[in-house]
Amino acid sequence: MTVVAAVVGGLVGAGVATELAHRDLQTVIKGFSPNSSLLPKVGDVQGILQRVLPAVVSIDTKSFQPGRGSLGLGGPAQGAGTGMIISPDGEVLTNDHVVAGATSVKVAVYGQKDQLPAHVVGTDPADDIALVKIEGVKGLPTVSLGNSDQARVGDSVLAMGNALALLGGPSVTEGIVSAEHRNITAGGGQGATSESLSDVIQTDAAINPGNSGGPLVNAQAQVIGMNTAVAQSGGGNAPAQNVGFAIAINNIKPRLTQLRSGQSLPARAFLGVEAETLTPDLRATYGFTASKGAVIVSVTPGSPAENAGVRVADVVTAVGSTGVSTNSDLVKDVEAHKPGDKVSVTVMRGTQTLQLSLILGSRPAGL
């Protein structure tokens, strides 16, 4: 029995790059696997913008891009993205891919033309998160960080950011939460490394290059996500429309303390599977006997999962003594451990319940 994960032709990180030397700040999504509020009047939208936009900034970077190809020529490159102010003294939350490799970072505060110098305080490349500090400022407006766990499919949202690096201030788009708890695999084009992002929010609010790091806001003017990637069509696939992704803000909050300290975030535990939540439809279509869990759709060769005997179409129902009801549960249960931890994974294979013992590894570079 084979379970096929949903695949999008490609997704791109919402950062803008001006290519002076083959510079590529885009993040291409190779695929993803599954997974109360309303804005009824224009005045509601404008009220939200009045509260949030003053804390949205544009970020411009300069870097030196190593050469590619046989000539090996490199050169200067520029990039642009978005950030959101989270402290009055100038802490700005953004995507790691917006500032990765930057030799110069400048920030433009809403309503001001002059750019201010800034520096990168801490980064978490694995989860595409970075903290930037604007130098020599105080009393800045800040965004309100909400509770992304309370977001529901159908909730109205606004996406804000430095779309296409256009002059004149941030762009604003409106949409809904299209899906929750998506897991996407993102990889830079032209052979750049990839990353796996878990538990992200899918939205149909337009997210464009330059929006990376900007807020996805609910009807209470609270940030529930950080805009990160958008779907694009791939060869042979129907064009992807209105499919964007934002990192859930509840997955960012616990990392702020370490980002502020400038410490490198610890290595993440690695199981080596892709999975999707067991739904009633999947259960009926493929005859799974488990009532809930995470269905394995692929196993990484040489990974702890493969070495322990985990197979495609196994349904993971527990990691250690913690039950697994969704794919998001599986991701969180694995990430609650450290590389080198010995754990048991309970799977249902047909009518059999198996307990597989394994030692978690470290997430490989680019995953």
Buried (B, 14 or more C-beta within 10 A) or exposed (E): EEBEBEBBBBBBBBBBBEEBBBBBBBBBBBBBBBBEBEBEEEEBBEBBBEBBBBBBBBBBBBBBBEEBEEEEEBEBBBBBBBBBBBBEEBBBBBBBBBBBBBEEBBBBBBEEEEBBEBEBBBBBBBBBBBBBBBEEBEEBBBBBBBBBEBBEEEBBBBBBBBBEBBEEBBBBBBBBBBBBBBBBBBBBEEEBBBBBBBBBBBBBBBBBBBBBBBBBBBBBBBBBBBBBBBBBEBEEEEEBEBBBBBBBBBBBEEBBEBBBEEEEBEEBBBBBBBBBBBBEEBBEEBEBEBEBBBBBBBBBEEBBBBBBBBBBBBBBBBBBEEBBBBBBBBBBBBBEBEBEBEBBBBBBBEEEBBEBEBEBBBBEEBB
